[in-house]
Amino acid sequence: MAEYPVKESSLLARIHGRVQGVSFRYYTQSQAVRLGLRGWVRNMPDGSVEACFAGNEAQITMMKQWLQQGPSYASVEHVEFSPTTLPERCSGFSIRY
């Protein structure tokens, strides 16, 4: 049986609400690593959090669902998603400062 390569895509997420000062980046990184995603997460000056991640469709769908809720101490109001391109040299999932 032939194996077919899994198509990878990338997504940029902007998470709004009470998402800074509640370990949102740490838990986002943990969830992304658990799902096998590559990318990064960072705080933004306006109080939101931005994350870029790459993986297969199932991984991205699970991450999108998780971001709608976030960790227990966060209060996610809404999330904006847009397609993006993640550099191929990006490996693992990091917190950017």
Secondary structure, 3 states (H helix, E strand, C coil): CCCCCCCEEEEEEEEEEECCCCCHHHHHHHHHHHHCCEEEEEECCCCCEEEEEEEEHHHHHHHHHHHHHCCCCCEEEEEEEEECCCCCCCCCEEEEC
